[in-house]
């Protein structure tokens, strides 16, 4: 499972790309409110966690 440190790292990555995502949504006419942001951030950290675990498993298997 994901620990708090990894969760924070994933959130920092998400925040790094948030301006680009917001610009893309704005261009598509989709308004991004703080209320809408939270579920997407949660989903993003879940995806990042799964990708991290897959990479870790792969590295251990092929290392």
C-alpha positions as CSV (number, residue, x, y, z in Angstrom):
1,X,0.0,0.0,0.0
2,X,1.0,3.6,-0.4
3,X,2.6,5.5,2.5
4,X,2.1,9.1,3.4
5,X,5.4,10.2,2.0
6,X,4.6,8.7,-1.5
7,X,1.2,10.2,-1.3
8,X,2.7,13.6,-0.7
9,X,5.2,13.1,-3.6
10,X,2.4,12.2,-5.9
11,X,0.4,15.3,-4.8
12,X,3.4,17.5,-5.5
13,X,3.6,16.0,-9.0
14,X,-0.1,16.7,-9.5
15,X,0.3,20.3,-8.4
16,X,3.2,20.7,-10.8
17,X,1.0,19.8,-13.8
18,X,-2.2,21.4,-12.5
19,X,-1.7,24.8,-14.3
20,X,-1.3,22.9,-17.6
21,X,-4.4,20.8,-16.9
22,X,-6.4,23.9,-15.9
23,X,-5.4,25.6,-19.1
24,X,-6.5,22.6,-21.2
25,X,-9.8,22.4,-19.4
26,X,-10.3,26.2,-19.8
27,X,-9.7,26.0,-23.5
28,X,-12.3,23.2,-23.7
29,X,-14.8,25.4,-21.8
30,X,-14.7,23.3,-18.6
31,X,-14.5,25.3,-15.4
32,X,-12.3,23.6,-12.7
33,X,-13.6,24.5,-9.2
34,X,-11.9,23.5,-6.0
35,X,-14.8,21.2,-5.3
36,X,-14.2,19.4,-8.6
37,X,-10.5,19.3,-8.1
38,X,-10.4,17.0,-5.0
39,X,-11.9,13.8,-6.6
40,X,-9.5,14.2,-9.5
41,X,-6.5,14.6,-7.2
42,X,-7.6,11.5,-5.3
43,X,-7.9,9.6,-8.5
44,X,-4.5,10.8,-9.7
45,X,-2.8,9.7,-6.5
46,X,-4.5,6.2,-6.8
47,X,-3.2,5.9,-10.4
48,X,0.3,7.0,-9.4
49,X,0.3,4.6,-6.5
50,X,-0.7,1.7,-8.7
51,X,1.9,2.7,-11.3
52,X,4.6,3.0,-8.6
53,X,3.8,-0.4,-7.2
54,X,3.8,-1.9,-10.7
55,X,7.2,-0.4,-11.4
56,X,8.5,-1.5,-8.1
57,X,7.3,-5.1,-8.7
58,X,8.8,-5.0,-12.2
59,X,12.2,-3.7,-10.9
60,X,12.3,-6.5,-8.2
61,X,11.4,-9.1,-10.8
62,X,13.8,-8.0,-13.4
63,X,16.5,-6.6,-11.1
